Amino acid sequence: RAVNEALTDCWGNPSSLHRTGNKAKELLDLSRESIAKRLSCDPSEIFFTSGGTEADNLALLGTARALRGRKGHFITTKVEHPAILETAAELERLGHSVEHPSIDETLNKLEAEGFEVIKLRVDNFGRVNERELYAAVNSNTILITMMLVNNEVGTIMPVEAAKRAATAARSPALIHCDAVQAFGKMPIKPAAMGVDLMTISSHKIHGPKGVGALYIRKGINIKPRTFGGSQEMKIRPGTEAMPAIAGFGAAARALPDPKRELEHITMLRDYMVSKLTEIDDVVINSPPDALPFVTNVSVLGIKSEPMLNFLSERGICVSSGSACSKGKKSHVLTQMNLDRRRLDSPLRISFSRFTTVSEIDALVL
């Protein structure tokens, strides 16, 4: 209904001063306020983008542009979304890639010109070692970017530790968090977490695809990547995609209480896992304390593609990994050092507040 209203009633340009423009501007403001409320932040800290990928790019490249000419390094993990890892690869062209073989070797390489990108390893549950994080941060660290919830296995990452590590090292580093998989599914307050920049997306909360947002804490300076207008405070200029933004705002307003929802989804996940583990050759790749909205499993001996096709023909829609890495072997599971059979047969099962026990039974049986 919100999308339709923006298309048919509030169809004006929110930057225009006439009546229809003002009406669209009111809808834009309402949508921004609805999303800000879910992050417990000020509406002026929300900047709309075309989705999570653009917001991630804007966070990293905008920070790099703002600090161009200053020697330093970025820190991320080896299991980030491709929007982070591929943007980091662009930044690496300005410096030297560091695959984080050891902390000592990493720190010895920081004399190189340009941006270093340090990629932290993970264990077999996709978790970052906080000691390695602390050891990697120093006064040359410009940005630490870490997803809050891994999009393939649901691992909850120690984002708040990034700020503590920066404080302990007396580092000026900004903290960026890709919270696309977490937004709307767990309580999130970026300011309380010590996060300066946070990426969220509409389609993960049942809103339209093609719209997202970047939270930028007041006082943080990043540079735009596009130019040509005053929209979004010139951080992301261009006429706003009002139907999608209106749908994003409506989806945010429709979100249930995340704490109660988390309890319900945990019950569904635990039920599914108990049923799946009764089946021979089914193994769970997600950690036990993963966010329950995402569960990654492998059916040993059956590759993902034929299994996906088999399930799809029966009306069951799961995936083998990130939609942005279609057809590629999961870099997340690879970095978790899982054996070849598990790497060949992953299934990512996603829950929402509309998932039912009968749907879980249909998958299992």
Residue pairs with C-beta under 8 A, 6 or more apart in sequence:
1 250
2 246
2 247
2 249
2 250
3 208
3 243
3 244
3 246
3 247
3 250
5 27
5 246
6 24
6 27
6 242
6 243
6 245
6 246
6 247
7 243
9 23
10 20
10 23
10 24
10 26
10 27
10 242
10 246
11 20
11 24
11 242
12 18
12 19
12 20
12 21
12 22
12 23
12 24
13 21
13 24
13 239
14 21
14 24
14 25
14 27
14 28
14 240
14 242
15 21
15 25
15 229
15 230
15 231
15 239
16 22
16 24
24 242
27 242
27 246
27 249
28 240
28 242
28 245
29 43
30 249
31 245
31 246
31 248
31 249
31 250
31 252
32 43
32 46
32 48
32 249
33 43
33 249
34 249
34 250
34 252
34 253
35 46
35 200
35 213
35 248
35 249
35 252
36 42
36 43
36 45
36 46
37 252
38 183
38 184
38 188
38 252
38 255
39 46
39 183
39 188
39 189
39 190
39 198
39 200
39 215
40 189
40 191
40 192
41 189
41 190
41 191
41 215
41 217
42 218
44 218
44 233
45 215
45 216
45 217
45 218
46 213
46 214
46 215
47 58
47 213
47 214
47 215
47 216
47 232
47 233
47 235
47 236
48 211
48 212
48 213
48 232
48 236
48 240
48 241
48 245
48 248
49 55
49 58
49 211
49 212
49 213
49 214
49 236
50 210
50 211
50 212
50 241
51 201
51 202
51 203
51 209
51 210
51 211
51 212
52 81
52 83
52 178
52 180
52 199
52 200
52 201
52 212
53 81
53 83
53 212
53 324
54 212
54 236
55 199
55 200
55 201
55 212
55 213
55 214
56 81
56 83
56 84
56 87
56 176
56 178
56 199
57 83
57 87
57 225
58 214
58 222
58 224
58 225
58 235
58 236
59 145
59 176
59 197
59 199
59 214
59 222
60 74
60 84
60 87
60 88
60 91
60 143
60 145
60 176
61 87
61 90
61 91
61 225
62 222
62 223
62 224
62 225
62 235
63 142
63 143
63 174
63 176
63 197
63 222
64 74
64 91
64 94
64 115
64 142
64 143
65 222
65 223
65 225
66 221
66 222
66 223
67 142
70 142
71 113
71 114
71 140
72 115
72 116
72 140
72 141
72 142
73 95
73 98
73 110
73 115
73 116
73 117
73 118
73 140
73 141
73 142
74 88
74 91
74 115
74 116
74 117
74 118
74 141
74 142
74 143
74 144
74 145
75 117
75 118
75 120
75 133
75 136
75 137
75 141
75 143
75 144
75 145
75 162
75 173
76 84
76 85
76 88
76 117
76 118
76 119
76 120
76 144
76 145
76 146
77 119
77 120
77 121
77 122
77 128
77 146
77 147
77 157
78 100
78 119
78 120
78 121
78 122
78 331
78 335
79 122
79 126
79 147
79 150
79 152
79 155
79 331
79 332
79 335
79 336
80 88
80 145
80 146
80 147
80 178
81 147
81 151
81 178
81 180
81 322
81 324
82 322
82 324
82 325
83 178
83 324
84 145
84 147
84 178
85 331
88 117
88 119
88 145
89 117
91 115
91 117
92 115
92 116
92 117
94 114
94 115
95 112
95 113
95 114
95 115
95 116
95 117
96 109
96 112
96 114
96 116
97 116
97 117
98 105
98 106
98 109
98 116
98 117
98 118
98 119
99 119
100 106
100 118
100 119
100 120
100 121
100 132
100 136
103 132
103 135
103 136
106 118
106 136
107 135
107 136
107 138
109 116
110 116
110 138
110 140
115 142
118 136
120 128
120 129
120 132
120 133
120 136
121 128
121 129
121 132
121 335
122 128
122 129
122 155
122 335
122 336
123 129
123 336
124 336
124 337
124 338
125 153
125 155
125 286
125 287
125 336
126 150
126 153
126 155
126 287
126 332
126 335
126 336
127 155
127 157
127 158
127 287
128 146
128 157
128 158
130 158
130 161
130 165
133 144
133 158
133 161
133 162
133 165
134 161
134 165
134 168
134 169
136 165
137 144
137 162
137 165
137 166
137 168
137 169
137 171
137 173
138 169
138 171
139 169
139 170
139 171
139 172
140 171
141 166
141 169
141 171
141 172
141 173
142 172
142 173
142 174
143 173
143 174
143 175
143 176
144 162
144 165
144 166
144 173
144 174
144 175
144 176
145 175
145 176
145 177
145 178
146 157
146 158
146 159
146 162
146 175
146 176
146 177
146 178
147 157
147 159
147 177
147 178
147 179
147 180
147 181
148 156
148 157
148 159
148 177
148 178
148 179
148 181
148 182
148 188
149 155
149 156
149 157
149 179
149 181
149 182
149 185
149 186
149 291
149 294
150 157
150 181
150 290
150 294
150 332
151 180
151 181
151 294
151 322
152 294
152 296
152 321
152 322
152 330
152 332
152 333
152 346
152 348
153 285
153 286
153 287
153 290
153 294
153 296
153 332
153 333
153 336
153 348
154 181
154 286
154 287
154 290
154 291
154 292
154 293
154 294
154 295
154 296
155 286
155 287
155 290
156 289
156 290
156 291
159 175
159 177
159 193
159 195
160 193
160 194
162 173
162 175
162 194
163 175
163 193
163 194
163 195
164 194
165 171
166 172
166 173
166 175
174 196
174 197
174 220
175 194
175 195
175 196
175 197
176 195
176 196
176 197
176 198
176 199
177 190
177 193
177 195
177 197
177 198
177 199
178 198
178 199
179 188
179 190
179 198
179 199
179 200
180 199
180 200
180 201
180 204
180 212
181 204
181 291
181 293
181 294
182 188
182 291
183 200
183 201
183 204
183 205
184 204
184 205
184 251
184 252
184 255
184 258
185 204
185 258
185 261
185 262
185 265
185 291
185 293
186 258
186 262
186 291
187 258
187 259
188 198
190 196
190 198
190 215
190 217
191 217
195 215
195 217
196 216
196 217
196 220
197 214
197 215
197 216
197 217
197 220
197 222
198 214
198 215
199 212
199 213
199 214
199 215
200 212
200 213
200 214
200 215
201 211
201 212
201 213
202 208
202 209
202 210
202 211
202 212
202 244
202 247
202 248
202 251
203 209
203 210
205 251
205 252
205 255
206 251
206 254
206 352
207 244
207 247
207 248
207 250
207 251
207 252
208 243
208 244
208 247
208 248
209 244
210 241
210 244
211 241
211 244
211 245
211 247
211 248
212 248
213 248
214 235
214 236
216 222
216 235
222 235
224 234
224 235
224 236
224 237
226 236
226 237
226 238
227 234
227 237
228 237
228 238
229 237
229 238
229 239
230 237
231 237
231 238
231 239
231 240
232 240
256 353
261 353
262 292
264 353
265 292
265 293
265 351
265 353
265 355
266 292
268 292
268 351
268 355
268 357
268 360
269 292
269 293
269 295
269 351
270 292
271 357
271 360
272 295
272 349
272 360
272 363
272 364
273 284
273 295
275 360
275 361
275 364
276 282
276 284
276 297
276 364
277 284
279 364
281 299
281 300
281 301
282 297
282 298
282 299
282 300
283 297
283 298
283 300
283 342
284 295
284 296
284 297
285 296
285 297
285 298
285 333
285 336
285 338
285 342
285 346
286 294
286 295
286 296
286 297
292 351
293 350
293 351
293 352
294 348
294 349
294 350
294 351
295 348
295 349
295 351
296 333
296 346
296 347
296 348
296 349
297 346
297 347
297 349
298 338
298 341
298 342
298 343
298 344
298 345
298 346
298 347
299 307
299 345
299 347
300 341
300 342
300 345
301 341
301 345
302 345
303 344
303 345
304 320
304 344
304 345
304 346
304 347
305 320
307 345
307 347
308 318
308 319
308 320
308 347
311 317
311 318
311 363
314 362
315 362
316 359
316 362
316 363
318 347
318 348
318 349
318 350
318 363
319 347
319 348
319 350
320 330
320 346
320 347
320 348
321 328
321 330
321 332
321 333
321 346
321 348
322 330
322 332
325 331
329 343
330 343
330 346
333 342
333 343
333 346
334 343
349 363
